[in-house]
Amino acid sequence: MKKLINAVEDVLSESLRGFGLAHADVATVSHDPTFVARRGGPKQGKVALISGGGSGHEPMHAGFVGYGMLDAACPGEVFTSPTPDQMIAAAEAMDGDAGILWIVKNYAGDVMNFEMAAEMRGGPSATVLVQDDVAVESSLHSQGRRGVAGTIVVEKVVGAAAEQGADLATCAALGRRVAEASGSMGLALSSCTVPAAGAPTFTLGEAEIEMGVGIHGEPGRRRAALDRADALSAEMIAAVAEDRGLRHGEEVLLFVNGLGATPLMELYLMYDACARLCAERGLLIGRALVGNFCTSLEMAGVSVTLTRLDGEITRLWDAPVQTAALRWGA
């Protein structure tokens, strides 16, 4: 195992310390318990958005803390759910007296711990459960579909609404609508290595891929031979578009996401392929995002997310954001 680390047990704390130093303009890092919070503390009268999950998916979620997105993120150890005490501390630190909206990816540990945190803390709160992975109905870590890159779309859109003063019920309903409008599918060219394990999570042959892989290395739909980018893109676009019932003439956000070790050259090549496939289906690409945003350590691979757009979702996507990973607008 080759990794730029000092000691396995210090990977998360040292990484978060570096994150805090690099992005002190937008976020602060608490280490006991561990959470990342928006700089400046709570905004009174604003719904506080809190998410989190196992580390190893950077920049998700800490990279999306800041103006127009999350108020706090709770990172667990690598591929391990954060604990309720982290979530409660984050909520206490960022509560602006308008309620807490928990944005949760559909993994058993995350769901259980966020539910426990909400119950233990009390007070007004709501939960948006993201289940955008169309590859499989359930996995080793979830009941139902996994939450993957579509979570970022939910966080951005709802974050903008909360920034503009939407109340808790409105933010929760919007989050569920965006989650339902989003579908994702990924593929792996290689595995990743969890530092504490010291060995690859799974093994692929030199000319083999895992179609529909999960972001923790969970099995996908099938093992298959490596094919041309157009063919791989066609399978993913078809799976997502058909699952979400996307129809000719509808407008979508096309989000091509790297899993950690895929060069941007290849991600843009995949975007080109996906854009052509969307055009063949009569889907209009209204907005785009390309890059490494929901990763799986150093896994080589890509995921494709389509989100059905409407006027409100598009307006909120375009709204200003200032985080470590996304910045646009005033």
C-alpha positions as CSV (number, residue, x, y, z in Angstrom):
1,M,0.0,0.0,0.0
2,K,1.4,3.4,-1.1
3,K,-0.3,6.4,0.6
4,L,0.8,9.8,1.7
5,I,0.1,9.3,5.4
6,N,1.9,9.4,8.7
7,A,-0.1,6.8,10.6
8,V,-3.3,5.0,9.7
9,E,-5.0,6.2,12.9
10,D,-4.2,9.8,12.2
11,V,-5.4,10.0,8.6
12,L,-8.7,11.7,9.3
13,S,-7.6,14.1,12.0
14,E,-4.6,15.3,10.0
15,S,-6.6,15.6,6.8
16,L,-9.2,17.7,8.5
17,R,-6.6,19.9,10.1
18,G,-5.2,20.6,6.6
19,F,-8.7,21.2,5.2
20,G,-9.3,23.7,8.0
21,L,-6.1,25.5,7.3
22,A,-6.6,25.6,3.5
23,H,-10.2,26.8,3.6
24,A,-10.3,29.0,6.7
25,D,-12.2,31.6,4.7
26,V,-15.4,29.4,4.5
27,A,-15.2,26.7,7.2
28,T,-13.9,25.8,10.7
29,V,-13.1,22.4,12.0
30,S,-14.0,21.0,15.4
31,H,-12.1,17.9,16.5
32,D,-13.9,16.8,19.7
33,P,-16.4,15.8,18.5
34,T,-15.4,16.0,14.9
35,F,-17.4,18.2,12.5
36,V,-16.9,20.9,9.9
37,A,-19.0,24.1,10.3
38,R,-19.7,27.1,8.2
39,R,-17.5,30.0,9.3
40,G,-19.3,32.7,11.2
41,G,-21.6,30.4,13.2
42,P,-25.3,30.1,12.8
43,K,-27.4,32.5,10.8
44,Q,-30.4,33.4,12.8
45,G,-33.8,32.5,11.2
46,K,-32.1,30.2,8.6
47,V,-32.7,26.4,8.4
48,A,-29.4,24.7,9.2
49,L,-28.5,22.0,6.7
50,I,-26.3,19.2,8.1
51,S,-25.0,16.2,6.2
52,G,-22.1,13.7,6.6
53,G,-20.9,10.2,6.1
54,G,-17.7,8.2,6.0
55,S,-14.6,9.9,4.9
56,G,-12.9,8.9,1.7
57,H,-15.4,10.6,-0.6
58,E,-13.8,14.1,-0.6
59,P,-14.7,16.8,-1.2
60,M,-18.1,15.3,-0.2
61,H,-19.3,16.4,2.4
62,A,-16.9,18.9,4.1
63,G,-16.1,20.5,0.8
64,F,-19.7,21.7,0.5
65,V,-19.9,23.5,3.8
66,G,-20.3,27.3,3.3
67,Y,-22.6,30.0,1.9
68,G,-25.4,28.5,-0.2
69,M,-24.9,24.9,0.7
70,L,-24.3,23.0,4.0
71,D,-24.0,24.6,7.5
72,A,-22.1,21.6,8.8
73,A,-20.8,18.2,7.8
74,C,-19.9,15.3,10.1
75,P,-17.1,13.1,8.7
76,G,-16.7,9.5,10.0
77,E,-13.6,7.4,9.7
78,V,-12.9,6.1,6.2
79,F,-16.1,4.5,4.8
80,T,-17.6,4.5,8.3
81,S,-20.6,6.4,9.5
82,P,-20.2,9.4,11.8
83,T,-21.6,9.0,15.3
84,P,-24.7,10.7,16.8
85,D,-22.6,12.8,19.1
86,Q,-20.9,14.5,16.1
87,M,-24.3,15.2,14.6
88,I,-25.7,16.6,17.8
89,A,-22.7,18.9,18.3
90,A,-22.9,20.1,14.7
91,A,-26.6,20.9,15.2
92,E,-26.0,22.7,18.5
93,A,-23.2,24.8,16.9
94,M,-25.2,25.8,13.8
95,D,-28.8,26.0,15.0
96,G,-30.3,29.3,13.8
97,D,-33.7,28.7,15.5
98,A,-35.4,27.7,12.3
99,G,-34.9,23.9,12.5
100,I,-32.4,21.4,11.3
101,L,-32.5,19.6,8.0
102,W,-30.5,16.4,7.9
103,I,-29.4,15.3,4.4
104,V,-28.6,11.6,4.6
105,K,-27.3,9.1,2.1
106,N,-29.1,5.8,2.2
107,Y,-26.5,3.6,4.1
108,A,-27.6,1.7,7.1
109,G,-25.1,3.2,9.5
110,D,-25.8,6.8,8.3
111,V,-29.6,6.3,8.5
112,M,-29.5,4.8,12.0
113,N,-27.1,7.4,13.5
114,F,-28.8,10.4,12.0
115,E,-32.2,9.1,13.3
116,M,-30.6,8.6,16.7
117,A,-29.2,12.1,16.7
118,A,-32.5,13.7,15.7
119,E,-34.3,11.8,18.5
120,M,-31.7,12.5,21.1
121,R,-31.5,16.2,20.4
122,G,-35.1,16.9,19.9
123,G,-36.4,20.2,18.5
124,P,-37.7,20.9,15.0
125,S,-36.0,18.8,12.3
126,A,-36.6,16.9,9.1
127,T,-34.7,14.4,7.1
128,V,-34.1,14.1,3.3
129,L,-33.0,10.6,2.4
130,V,-31.0,10.4,-0.9
131,Q,-31.3,7.1,-2.8
132,D,-30.1,8.1,-6.3
133,D,-28.1,5.1,-7.3
134,V,-30.1,3.2,-10.0
135,A,-27.6,0.4,-10.4
136,V,-29.0,-1.9,-7.7
137,E,-32.1,-2.0,-5.4
138,S,-30.0,-2.8,-2.3
139,S,-26.4,-3.4,-1.3
140,L,-24.4,-4.7,1.7
141,H,-24.8,-1.3,3.4
142,S,-28.4,-0.2,2.5
143,Q,-32.0,-1.2,2.4
144,G,-33.0,0.1,-1.0
145,R,-30.9,2.2,-3.2
146,R,-27.6,3.8,-2.2
147,G,-27.1,7.5,-2.0
148,V,-24.2,8.7,-4.2
149,A,-23.3,11.8,-6.2
150,G,-26.9,13.0,-6.5
151,T,-26.6,14.0,-2.8
152,I,-24.5,17.0,-4.0
153,V,-27.3,18.3,-6.2
154,V,-29.7,18.1,-3.3
155,E,-27.3,19.9,-1.0
156,K,-26.7,22.7,-3.6
157,V,-30.4,23.3,-4.4
158,V,-31.7,23.1,-0.9
159,G,-28.8,25.1,0.4
160,A,-29.7,28.0,-1.9
161,A,-33.4,27.8,-0.8
162,A,-32.4,27.9,2.9
163,E,-30.1,30.8,2.2
164,Q,-33.0,32.7,0.7
165,G,-35.2,32.1,3.8
166,A,-37.2,29.0,3.0
167,D,-38.7,27.4,6.1
168,L,-38.0,23.8,7.3
169,A,-41.0,22.2,5.6
170,T,-40.3,23.9,2.3
171,C,-36.6,22.9,2.4
172,A,-37.5,19.3,3.2
173,A,-40.1,19.0,0.5
174,L,-37.7,20.6,-2.0
175,G,-34.9,18.2,-1.0
176,R,-37.1,15.2,-1.5
177,R,-38.2,16.5,-4.9
178,V,-34.7,17.0,-6.1
179,A,-33.6,13.6,-4.7
180,E,-36.5,12.0,-6.6
181,A,-35.5,13.9,-9.8
182,S,-32.0,12.6,-9.6
183,G,-30.5,9.3,-10.7
184,S,-26.9,8.1,-10.8
185,M,-24.8,5.2,-12.0
186,G,-21.1,4.5,-11.8
187,L,-18.5,2.2,-13.0
188,A,-15.0,1.2,-11.6
189,L,-11.9,0.6,-13.6
190,S,-10.0,-0.3,-10.4
191,S,-10.5,-0.7,-6.7
192,C,-9.5,1.5,-3.9
193,T,-7.5,0.8,-0.7
194,V,-8.9,1.7,2.7
195,P,-5.8,2.7,4.8
196,A,-6.8,0.6,7.8
197,A,-7.3,-2.5,5.5
198,G,-4.0,-2.0,3.6
199,A,-5.2,-4.0,0.6
200,P,-7.6,-3.3,-2.3
201,T,-11.3,-3.7,-1.5
202,F,-11.8,-5.8,-4.5
203,T,-9.9,-7.0,-7.6
204,L,-10.5,-6.3,-11.2
205,G,-8.7,-7.9,-14.1
206,E,-6.6,-5.7,-16.4
207,A,-9.4,-5.5,-19.0
208,E,-12.4,-5.7,-16.6
209,I,-14.8,-3.2,-15.1
210,E,-17.4,-3.2,-12.4
211,M,-20.6,-1.7,-13.9
212,G,-22.8,-0.1,-11.2
213,V,-20.2,-0.1,-8.5
214,G,-20.9,1.6,-5.1
215,I,-18.8,4.3,-3.7
216,H,-17.5,2.0,-1.0
217,G,-16.6,-0.7,-3.6
218,E,-19.9,-2.5,-3.2
219,P,-20.7,-4.8,-6.1
220,G,-22.6,-3.3,-9.0
221,R,-24.8,-4.9,-11.7
222,R,-22.1,-7.0,-13.3
223,R,-18.5,-7.5,-14.1
224,A,-17.8,-6.8,-17.7
225,A,-15.0,-6.4,-20.2
226,L,-13.7,-2.8,-20.7
227,D,-15.4,-1.3,-23.7
228,R,-15.3,2.0,-25.6
229,A,-16.3,5.1,-23.7
230,D,-19.3,5.5,-25.9
231,A,-20.6,2.1,-25.1
232,L,-20.0,2.5,-21.4
233,S,-21.7,5.9,-21.4
234,A,-24.7,4.5,-23.3
235,E,-25.3,1.8,-20.7
236,M,-25.2,4.4,-17.8
237,I,-27.3,7.0,-19.6
238,A,-29.9,4.5,-20.6
239,A,-30.1,3.1,-17.1
240,V,-30.5,6.5,-15.4
241,A,-32.9,8.0,-18.0
242,E,-35.2,5.0,-18.1
243,D,-35.2,4.6,-14.3
244,R,-36.1,8.3,-13.8
245,G,-38.6,8.3,-16.7
246,L,-36.9,11.2,-18.5
247,R,-38.7,12.1,-21.7
248,H,-38.0,13.8,-25.0
249,G,-37.8,17.5,-24.6
250,E,-37.1,17.6,-20.8
251,E,-34.3,19.6,-19.4
252,V,-31.6,18.0,-17.3
253,L,-28.5,18.7,-15.3
254,L,-25.7,16.4,-16.6
255,F,-23.2,15.7,-13.8
256,V,-20.1,13.6,-14.7
257,N,-18.2,12.7,-11.5
258,G,-14.8,11.2,-11.1
259,L,-14.3,8.5,-8.4
260,G,-10.8,9.8,-7.4
261,A,-8.2,8.6,-9.9
262,T,-9.7,9.4,-13.3
263,P,-8.0,12.2,-15.2
264,L,-10.1,15.2,-16.1
265,M,-9.3,14.5,-19.8
266,E,-11.2,11.3,-19.5
267,L,-14.1,12.9,-17.5
268,Y,-14.6,15.5,-20.2
269,L,-14.4,12.8,-22.9
270,M,-17.2,10.9,-21.0
271,Y,-19.1,14.2,-20.8
272,D,-18.9,14.5,-24.5
273,A,-20.2,10.9,-24.9
274,C,-23.0,11.5,-22.4
275,A,-24.0,14.8,-24.0
276,R,-24.3,13.1,-27.4
277,L,-26.4,10.3,-25.9
278,C,-28.7,12.8,-24.2
279,A,-29.2,14.6,-27.5
280,E,-30.2,11.3,-29.2
281,R,-32.9,10.9,-26.5
282,G,-34.1,14.5,-27.0
283,L,-32.9,15.5,-23.5
284,L,-31.9,19.1,-23.2
285,I,-28.8,19.8,-21.1
286,G,-29.6,22.9,-19.1
287,R,-26.8,22.7,-16.6
288,A,-23.5,20.8,-16.3
289,L,-21.0,19.8,-13.7
290,V,-17.7,17.8,-14.3
291,G,-15.0,16.9,-11.8
292,N,-14.2,14.9,-8.8
293,F,-16.9,15.7,-6.2
294,C,-18.1,12.3,-4.8
295,T,-15.0,10.1,-4.8
296,S,-14.0,6.7,-3.5
297,L,-10.4,7.3,-2.3
298,E,-8.2,6.5,-5.3
299,M,-10.7,4.4,-7.3
300,A,-10.4,4.9,-11.0
301,G,-13.9,5.2,-12.5
302,V,-16.8,7.6,-13.2
303,S,-20.4,8.1,-12.2
304,V,-23.1,9.9,-14.2
305,T,-26.0,11.7,-12.6
306,L,-29.0,13.2,-14.4
307,T,-31.4,15.5,-12.5
308,R,-34.7,16.6,-14.1
309,L,-34.7,20.4,-14.1
310,D,-37.5,22.9,-13.7
311,G,-37.5,26.6,-13.3
312,E,-37.1,26.5,-9.5
313,I,-34.4,23.9,-9.4
314,T,-32.4,25.7,-12.1
315,R,-32.7,29.0,-10.4
316,L,-31.5,27.6,-7.1
317,W,-28.7,25.7,-8.8
318,D,-27.5,29.0,-10.3
319,A,-27.7,30.8,-7.0
320,P,-24.4,32.0,-5.5
321,V,-22.4,29.4,-3.5
322,Q,-19.1,29.7,-1.7
323,T,-17.6,26.5,-0.4
324,A,-14.2,24.8,-0.7
325,A,-15.4,22.7,-3.7
326,L,-18.1,24.8,-5.4
327,R,-17.9,28.6,-5.9
328,W,-19.8,30.7,-8.3
329,G,-22.0,33.9,-8.2
330,A,-21.5,36.9,-6.1
